[in-house]
Amino acid sequence: MATKILVVVILGLIGLTTIFSTCKKGLLGCANTVYYFKAAAQEYHDNDSIPVGDTVWIEFNLPTSFIDLSSNKQIDYSNSINFGNFIRELKFTGGSILDPGTEYSPQDFKYILIVGNPTQNNFPKEGQAYNFSELNNSYKLKVGLIPTMPGIYALSISDADGVYRKGDECTKAHFYFQLNNTNQHLYLYQNNRPGYQISDYERAHLYCFKVY
């Protein structure tokens, strides 16, 4: 009986050691450490209408320190493991107030990856997943999208959730992205969906263009 009790105690200690080694803050509420950040991207082409074979660029050039929206403190969030963005391609098909009138269309594009890294993509029929490269105290991603078919399209960037740093999987960050310094040509989406009021989320994430 004493031997069995000793085995249970040893196994319990091993379990506690594993918990503490996996999560630096141990049992002291590490799962509650969450940051909320805002970040920006840019999409660009000189025109709202481009020929087949031309290129639309999506570029992220971010610092590694961000202001936490909850505490208003600056947080060094360098050395992240899974920080990136999912880029969706949508083709307008004609919608209404209740129907967005879009379909996923990654097959209508070729891709040029200048900076960044492809990562696991759980939704290949919707778009592409990339992680940022960390270079010179910045997170960077630059992707070119080349349309192969005519039509009216939108590119949609995503937010990033559950971002953690190397050696600290307990602390997580949520990044709210928005397009800055970008002529988003949202009138194309409005024309595709007459009577609909474009949401704040769509205004922050959509870039629209024609391909002829």
KETORGU-43208 format. One record per residue (C-alpha): residue number from 1; residue in three letters; x, y, z negated. Coordinates in pm, whole numbers. Layout:
residues N
PT / seq / type / east / north / up
PT / NUM / ALA / X / Y / Z
...
end
This chain:
residues 212
PT / seq / type / east / north / up
PT / 1 / MET / 0 / 0 / 0
PT / 2 / ALA / 281 / 241 / -88
PT / 3 / THR / 441 / 172 / 248
PT / 4 / LYS / 117 / 257 / 432
PT / 5 / ILE / 84 / 585 / 238
PT / 6 / LEU / 444 / 675 / 324
PT / 7 / VAL / 379 / 610 / 694
PT / 8 / VAL / 71 / 836 / 688
PT / 9 / VAL / 266 / 1115 / 518
PT / 10 / ILE / 550 / 1091 / 772
PT / 11 / LEU / 306 / 1096 / 1065
PT / 12 / GLY / 135 / 1399 / 914
PT / 13 / LEU / 463 / 1583 / 884
PT / 14 / ILE / 551 / 1497 / 1244
PT / 15 / GLY / 214 / 1636 / 1355
PT / 16 / LEU / 269 / 1962 / 1167
PT / 17 / THR / 619 / 1994 / 1312
PT / 18 / THR / 480 / 1949 / 1662
PT / 19 / ILE / 215 / 2216 / 1605
PT / 20 / PHE / 467 / 2466 / 1474
PT / 21 / SER / 718 / 2399 / 1752
PT / 22 / THR / 450 / 2441 / 2017
PT / 23 / CYS / 306 / 2759 / 1869
PT / 24 / LYS / 545 / 3000 / 1703
PT / 25 / LYS / 282 / 3142 / 1472
PT / 26 / GLY / 181 / 2791 / 1364
PT / 27 / LEU / -155 / 2773 / 1192
PT / 28 / LEU / -176 / 3146 / 1124
PT / 29 / GLY / -417 / 3234 / 1400
PT / 30 / CYS / -183 / 3241 / 1699
PT / 31 / ALA / -471 / 3168 / 1935
PT / 32 / ASN / -618 / 3506 / 1843
PT / 33 / THR / -323 / 3704 / 1978
PT / 34 / VAL / -461 / 3849 / 2301
PT / 35 / TYR / -362 / 4160 / 2496
PT / 36 / TYR / -566 / 4346 / 2755
PT / 37 / PHE / -381 / 4537 / 3026
PT / 38 / LYS / -466 / 4736 / 3337
PT / 39 / ALA / -256 / 4695 / 3650
PT / 40 / ALA / -267 / 4821 / 4008
PT / 41 / ALA / -216 / 4689 / 4359
PT / 42 / GLN / -206 / 4849 / 4702
PT / 43 / GLU / -340 / 4730 / 5036
PT / 44 / TYR / -267 / 4920 / 5350
PT / 45 / HIS / -285 / 4968 / 5721
PT / 46 / ASP / -306 / 5299 / 5900
PT / 47 / ASN / -646 / 5219 / 6052
PT / 48 / ASP / -974 / 5059 / 5948
PT / 49 / SER / -974 / 4867 / 6279
PT / 50 / ILE / -681 / 4652 / 6389
PT / 51 / PRO / -615 / 4411 / 6677
PT / 52 / VAL / -579 / 4037 / 6638
PT / 53 / GLY / -216 / 3967 / 6548
PT / 54 / ASP / -160 / 4290 / 6353
PT / 55 / THR / -75 / 4281 / 5980
PT / 56 / VAL / -250 / 4403 / 5666
PT / 57 / TRP / -23 / 4425 / 5363
PT / 58 / ILE / -98 / 4358 / 4997
PT / 59 / GLU / 166 / 4478 / 4754
PT / 60 / PHE / 207 / 4461 / 4375
PT / 61 / ASN / 490 / 4655 / 4210
PT / 62 / LEU / 432 / 4646 / 3835
PT / 63 / PRO / 640 / 4724 / 3527
PT / 64 / THR / 713 / 4452 / 3273
PT / 65 / SER / 577 / 4671 / 2989
PT / 66 / PHE / 208 / 4760 / 2968
PT / 67 / ILE / -25 / 4956 / 2739
PT / 68 / ASP / -256 / 4725 / 2547
PT / 69 / LEU / -611 / 4856 / 2585
PT / 70 / SER / -708 / 4736 / 2237
PT / 71 / SER / -424 / 4889 / 2032
PT / 72 / ASN / -295 / 5155 / 2275
PT / 73 / LYS / 55 / 5021 / 2208
PT / 74 / GLN / 317 / 4954 / 2470
PT / 75 / ILE / 395 / 4582 / 2496
PT / 76 / ASP / 694 / 4423 / 2664
PT / 77 / TYR / 541 / 4139 / 2864
PT / 78 / SER / 846 / 4024 / 3057
PT / 79 / ASN / 936 / 3660 / 3122
PT / 80 / SER / 580 / 3552 / 3198
PT / 81 / ILE / 534 / 3200 / 3330
PT / 82 / ASN / 199 / 3215 / 3512
PT / 83 / PHE / 147 / 3581 / 3606
PT / 84 / GLY / 17 / 3624 / 3958
PT / 85 / ASN / -285 / 3686 / 4175
PT / 86 / PHE / -540 / 3497 / 4380
PT / 87 / ILE / -619 / 3663 / 4714
PT / 88 / ARG / -945 / 3573 / 4887
PT / 89 / GLU / -1035 / 3634 / 5252
PT / 90 / LEU / -1401 / 3705 / 5328
PT / 91 / LYS / -1576 / 3747 / 5662
PT / 92 / PHE / -1890 / 3959 / 5682
PT / 93 / THR / -2188 / 3778 / 5832
PT / 94 / GLY / -2469 / 4025 / 5759
PT / 95 / GLY / -2631 / 4047 / 5417
PT / 96 / SER / -2895 / 4224 / 5212
PT / 97 / ILE / -2946 / 4359 / 4860
PT / 98 / LEU / -2969 / 4005 / 4724
PT / 99 / ASP / -2730 / 3835 / 4968
PT / 100 / PRO / -2366 / 3953 / 5001
PT / 101 / GLY / -2355 / 3817 / 5355
PT / 102 / THR / -1999 / 3683 / 5337
PT / 103 / GLU / -1817 / 3356 / 5391
PT / 104 / TYR / -1467 / 3251 / 5293
PT / 105 / SER / -1231 / 3266 / 5589
PT / 106 / PRO / -866 / 3190 / 5500
PT / 107 / GLN / -847 / 2984 / 5818
PT / 108 / ASP / -872 / 3310 / 6017
PT / 109 / PHE / -535 / 3436 / 5890
PT / 110 / LYS / -165 / 3364 / 5900
PT / 111 / TYR / 51 / 3470 / 5606
PT / 112 / ILE / 390 / 3632 / 5554
PT / 113 / LEU / 528 / 3609 / 5201
PT / 114 / ILE / 798 / 3875 / 5153
PT / 115 / VAL / 831 / 3872 / 4773
PT / 116 / GLY / 668 / 3632 / 4526
PT / 117 / ASN / 609 / 3261 / 4499
PT / 118 / PRO / 322 / 3037 / 4609
PT / 119 / THR / 168 / 2850 / 4318
PT / 120 / GLN / -92 / 2581 / 4258
PT / 121 / ASN / -410 / 2665 / 4445
PT / 122 / ASN / -731 / 2511 / 4313
PT / 123 / PHE / -946 / 2686 / 4574
PT / 124 / PRO / -769 / 2653 / 4913
PT / 125 / LYS / -1094 / 2707 / 5103
PT / 126 / GLU / -1122 / 3056 / 4949
PT / 127 / GLY / -771 / 3200 / 4965
PT / 128 / GLN / -412 / 3180 / 4841
PT / 129 / ALA / -254 / 3180 / 4495
PT / 130 / TYR / 79 / 3348 / 4423
PT / 131 / ASN / 297 / 3418 / 4121
PT / 132 / PHE / 488 / 3743 / 4093
PT / 133 / SER / 866 / 3753 / 4111
PT / 134 / GLU / 1030 / 3932 / 3819
PT / 135 / LEU / 1299 / 4158 / 3963
PT / 136 / ASN / 1476 / 4460 / 3809
PT / 137 / ASN / 1228 / 4494 / 3519
PT / 138 / SER / 933 / 4473 / 3758
PT / 139 / TYR / 677 / 4217 / 3867
PT / 140 / LYS / 656 / 4212 / 4247
PT / 141 / LEU / 445 / 4047 / 4514
PT / 142 / LYS / 419 / 4142 / 4881
PT / 143 / VAL / 207 / 3944 / 5125
PT / 144 / GLY / 121 / 4016 / 5488
PT / 145 / LEU / -205 / 3882 / 5633
PT / 146 / ILE / -230 / 3845 / 6010
PT / 147 / PRO / -582 / 3795 / 6149
PT / 148 / THR / -619 / 3541 / 6428
PT / 149 / MET / -988 / 3601 / 6502
PT / 150 / PRO / -1201 / 3912 / 6561
PT / 151 / GLY / -1460 / 4007 / 6302
PT / 152 / ILE / -1519 / 4228 / 5999
PT / 153 / TYR / -1333 / 4114 / 5689
PT / 154 / ALA / -1260 / 4191 / 5327
PT / 155 / LEU / -959 / 4093 / 5118
PT / 156 / SER / -1024 / 4055 / 4747
PT / 157 / ILE / -759 / 4059 / 4476
PT / 158 / SER / -832 / 3893 / 4141
PT / 159 / ASP / -779 / 3970 / 3774
PT / 160 / ALA / -532 / 3751 / 3582
PT / 161 / ASP / -634 / 3568 / 3266
PT / 162 / GLY / -442 / 3357 / 3014
PT / 163 / VAL / -100 / 3491 / 3109
PT / 164 / TYR / 170 / 3375 / 2869
PT / 165 / ARG / 545 / 3424 / 2831
PT / 166 / LYS / 829 / 3177 / 2825
PT / 167 / GLY / 864 / 3030 / 2476
PT / 168 / ASP / 536 / 3183 / 2356
PT / 169 / GLU / 234 / 2996 / 2486
PT / 170 / CYS / 26 / 3117 / 2191
PT / 171 / THR / 8 / 3481 / 2296
PT / 172 / LYS / -213 / 3544 / 2599
PT / 173 / ALA / -281 / 3849 / 2815
PT / 174 / HIS / -568 / 3945 / 3041
PT / 175 / PHE / -488 / 4180 / 3330
PT / 176 / TYR / -757 / 4394 / 3492
PT / 177 / PHE / -646 / 4479 / 3844
PT / 178 / GLN / -762 / 4759 / 4069
PT / 179 / LEU / -658 / 4895 / 4407
PT / 180 / ASN / -477 / 5230 / 4395
PT / 181 / ASN / -358 / 5458 / 4676
PT / 182 / THR / -570 / 5255 / 4915
PT / 183 / ASN / -829 / 5356 / 5172
PT / 184 / GLN / -1057 / 5059 / 5115
PT / 185 / HIS / -1303 / 5128 / 5401
PT / 186 / LEU / -1590 / 5022 / 5176
PT / 187 / TYR / -1842 / 5163 / 5421
PT / 188 / LEU / -1794 / 4839 / 5616
PT / 189 / TYR / -1918 / 4640 / 5319
PT / 190 / GLN / -2205 / 4885 / 5268
PT / 191 / ASN / -2304 / 4848 / 5634
PT / 192 / ASN / -2294 / 4471 / 5594
PT / 193 / ARG / -2525 / 4492 / 5294
PT / 194 / PRO / -2775 / 4775 / 5348
PT / 195 / GLY / -2950 / 4908 / 5039
PT / 196 / TYR / -2705 / 4743 / 4800
PT / 197 / GLN / -2516 / 4949 / 4540
PT / 198 / ILE / -2152 / 4844 / 4538
PT / 199 / SER / -2041 / 4738 / 4189
PT / 200 / ASP / -1746 / 4880 / 3999
PT / 201 / TYR / -1573 / 4541 / 4021
PT / 202 / GLU / -1606 / 4535 / 4399
PT / 203 / ARG / -1480 / 4893 / 4424
PT / 204 / ALA / -1172 / 4793 / 4225
PT / 205 / HIS / -1092 / 4474 / 4419
PT / 206 / LEU / -1213 / 4490 / 4783
PT / 207 / TYR / -1031 / 4610 / 5094
PT / 208 / CYS / -1232 / 4601 / 5419
PT / 209 / PHE / -1130 / 4619 / 5787
PT / 210 / LYS / -1239 / 4532 / 6141
PT / 211 / VAL / -1045 / 4304 / 6372
PT / 212 / TYR / -1088 / 4333 / 6750
end
